[in-house]
């Protein structure tokens, strides 16, 4: 007998495992939108026992979620967990992998500040030691820079409007997902929650900037937003980031741009922009503190070389993502001007004073 409830319907996770997703990665069926929506509602209500939830997450990992399933997940998340707070401006939404980086510097804070100084508002969001890696993310670099992070969504929106750069803290704007951290930590592997939390878009931005390991994943995210009934994100820009983060890697980087569901892809070759460095050149010992120290020095115009080039290029890419420049070359010139004339350092000062 199906476990039917007035709130949830007829598809508890155990039944979905038995009849739909749990037969193996080759023979499993995809869920309907209604089934996926009900599953997400039950998960956010903390209804499934730990064993059933872990099995469901693993089955979804094996079979790989469709855009319809992911859209159902993010729509329920938006309705039942996310507290949206839109600034007056229209920023670029940067949803890097929440579980962080462990080897290379996080460039997104510096890049976001540079873009903001050049006139492109930027929003970043993350949690605090999110499973499975539990490594350094946006929050930890901002903490090391003495910028407030544990703030309410309305304060985050005000931060964007006042400085051009804003940070949204997952426990404050997406508490339902944050409450799953302990269960996620017990899994030992990433689940679809690691995907959907990056798509939460708490500022209601029209542009999402994210990263991928393989191009088909970018298409899946583009299609997810196109299929969503709660999110209206007409422009999605994805690229192969360092350690899966939203930092462009040195060398050749594939970029995917989705507009109204259509996909265009191209490559960025960093040597074409006069940048002669390798991924190892961006390595650090302590990701949070070293990233903060590097960011501060670059924004002050006191450091050149690989890190300065990488922050400028990533800033340019945020400008390009919101179409505030006609080309990446123009965006790079805008980013470098914002550093050279002191505008980027001024934004950092404003963030510290906020």
N, C-alpha and C positions, 0 to 999 in steps of 0.2 A: 504494500500500500504506500503510495507516495505521501511524503510529509507535506501536507498542504497547510498554509497559513494565510490569513486574510491579507497580511502585508506582503508576503513573498510569492505566493503561488504554488506551483506543483513541482518545482525542480530544485530540491536540496542538492548540495554538492555531491553527496554519495550517489544519488540517482544519476546525475550528470556523468559521474565517473563510470558507472555500470553500463549506461545505455548510450553514451555519446563519446566522451573524450578519453576514456581510460583503457582502451583496448590495445594501445601501442602506437608508436609514432607513424607507422605505415597504414594501419587499419582504422585509426580513430577518425571520427566524424567531426566536422565543425559544428559549433553551436549556432542556433538562430540568434538573432539580436535579442529577442525576448529572453532566451535562456541565459545568455551572457549577462544581460542586465540584472536578471534575478540573482545570478551567482555573485555579482559584484555587490549588490545590496545586502545579501546575506553575509558576505565577507566584512563589509563595513560595520554591520551590526554585531560582529564578533560571534556569530551563531555557530559556524562549523567547529567541530573539535579539532585539535591540533593535527591528528593523523589524517583526517579527511582533507583538511585544508592543504597540508603538505603534499598529499597525493595529487590533489587537483592542480596545484601550482606546478608540480613536476610534469603532469600529463600535458598541461598547456605548453610547457617548455619543449617537450618532445615533439608535439604535433605542430607547433608554431601557430600563433594567433593570426587570424585574418583581420583585415582592416575593419570589417563589420564587428567582430568581437572586440577589438581594441576601442572602436568608437563607442560601443555600448559601455565598456568599462569607464572611459573618460567622461561620458555623459552622466553616468550614475555618480561618479566621483564629483563632478561639477555640481550636481544637484544636492548631494548629501554630505559633502565634506569641505569643498573649497569655499573660502570666504574671499570673494573678489573685491578688489579696491582699485578702481581705474584712476590713474592720474589724468590731469587735463591734457597733457601731451600724449602723443601716440608712440610709445617706445618700441624698440626691438626686444622681444622676449628671448632671453638666453637660458635655456634649460639644459645645462650640462649634466652629465651622469652624476647623480647625487652621492654615489659611494666613493667618489673622489679619485685622486691620483696619488701615486707613491714614489715616482722616480723623477719626473720632470716638473719644472716650475709651472704654476697656474698663472696663465697670462691674461685670463679674462677680466680680472679686476682692472689691471692697467689698460687693457684694450678698451674696456667699457668706459673708463674715465676719459681716455683720449677721444673716443667717439663723442662722448657727451660734450667735451670741450670744443669739438668741431661742429656741434649743432645737432647730433643724432642722439636722442635719448635712448638709454639702455636700461633694461631690467634684468637682474640676475636673481636666481632663487636656488636654495639648497636646504638640506637638513643638517644634522649634526651627527657624524659617525654613522652614516646609513649603511645597512648591510647590502652586499656581503663583504665588501672590502673594508668599510669603515675607515676610509682614509681621508686625507685633507681635501676639502671642497671650498667653494666660494666663502662660506661662513668663516672658515678658519684663517684665510688670508685677510679678510676684512677685520676680524678680531685682532690679528697681529698688527694691523694698521691703526688700531684704536678707533674703528668706525663701528657705530652701534649696529648690532645685527638682531638681537632678540626683541623685536618691535612688532607692534600690531600692523595688520595690512593697511589701515588708513594712514599710519605713520610712514609706511613704505611708499605709498602713493605720494605723500607730501615730499618725501626725500627725492623722488624722481623729479617732481615739479620744481623743487628748489635748487637742485644741483645738476640735473640731467642724468644722474645715475641713481638707481634705487635697488635695494635688496629686500626680498621677501623671504621670511623664515618659515620653513615648512610646518613646524609645530603650531605656529600662529595662524597660518592661512589654510592648512590642509591637515587638520588634527586627526581625521579619520584614517588617513594613510600613515601618519606618524605613529598612531597607536598600534600599528601592525609590526613595528620594528623588531620586537622580541621574537615573534613568530618567524619573521623573515630571516632573522639572524640564525635561527635553528636549522634553516634549510641548507646552508652551506653553498648554495648556488643562487644566481640571480633568477628572478621570476618576472612575470609580466608587470608586477608593481614597479620594478626598476625602470620599465619603459614608460608607464603611464604617468608616474609622478613628475617626469621631466616635461610632460605636455600640459601641466595644470594651468599655465598661463594666467597667474593670479591678477595681472594688471589689465587683462583683456586686450592685449596688443594685437595688431593686425599682421605682424611679422613674427614668425618663430624661427629661431636660429638654433640648430642642434647638430649632433654628430652621429656618425655611423661607422661600422666596420666594413660593411659590404653594401654596394649600391642598391640591391633589392630591398634592404631594410629601409633606405631612404624613401623609396617608392611606397613602401607599406605605411610609413608615417604620413606622407603626403596624402595617401588615400584615406587614412584614418581621419585626418582633419576634414577632408572633403565629405566623408560619410557621416561625420558627427552631426547631431541635431542640436547640440548645445554650444559648440564652438564655431565661430566664424573667423577663420584665419586664412585670408585669401592668398598669402605668400608664405611659403615654407622654404627655408634655405638650410641645407644639410651638407656636411662635409666629413671627410675622414680625419677626425681629430686625434691628437696625440693622447694615447692611453684612453681612447674613447671619449675624451673631453672636448669642449668647444674651443680648442686651440689648434690652429692650422699647423700641420707638421712641416718641417723643412723638406725640401725636395719636391716631389710631385704629390699633389693632393687632388682627389676627385671631388667635385662639387655637384650637388643636385639642387635644382631650383624648381619648386612646384608652384604654379599659379593656377588657381581654380581647378586643381586636379591634374593639370598637364605637367609633364616632367621634361626638363632640359638639363643636360649635364655637360660639364667641361672640366678641364684640369687647370690647376694653378701650379706653375713651376717657379719656385722661389728664386732660382738663379736668374730668371728673366727680370727680376726686380732688384738685381745687384746684391742678393743675399747669399753669401757663400758660407753656409754653416750646416751642420748635421744635427740630428736629433740628440746625440750625446752632448752637444754643446749647450743644450738647454736643461741638462740634468742638474739636480740639486740634492743636498744631503737631507735637509729638513724642509719639506715642501711648503708648509705654511709660513714659517719665519723667513726662509730664504726668498720665497716669492714676494712677501711683503717688502723686504729690504730692497730687492731688485726693482719692484714696482715704484717704490718711493724714489729711488735714484734715477730711474728712466724718466719719470714724470717731471723731476726737477731739472732734467737736462744734464745730469751729472754722470751719465753712463751711456756709452755707445756700444757698438758691437752686436753680437748675436741676439742678446735679450732685447736691446732697444729696437733692432730691426723686427724681431718677432712681435713685440707689443704693437709697434706701428702698423705692421701688416694685419694683425688681428683687429686692431682698431679700424683700419680701412675696410676690412671685410664687414664689420658691423654697419659702417656708413653705406657700403654697397648694398647690404641686405635690405635696408630701408629705402634704397633707391635715392639717397641724398647725394649721389655722385653719378656721373655718366659712365665711369669706368673704374676699375680697381686702381689704376695708375693715379687717377684724380683723387680717389679716396686716400691713397697713400700720401699724396702731397698734402692733403688737408690734415691728416693725422700728424705728420711731421711738423707742419706749421703750428698745430695746437700745442705740441711739446716745446717747440723753439720759442714761441712768443709768451710762454708762461701760463697759457690758459688751462692746460692739463693740471699743472701744479695747483692752480687756484681752485679747480674743482675738487681736488683731493683735500684741500684745506676746508672747503665748504662741507664736505662729507664728514670730516672730523668734528666740525663745529655743530653739526645737525643734532 
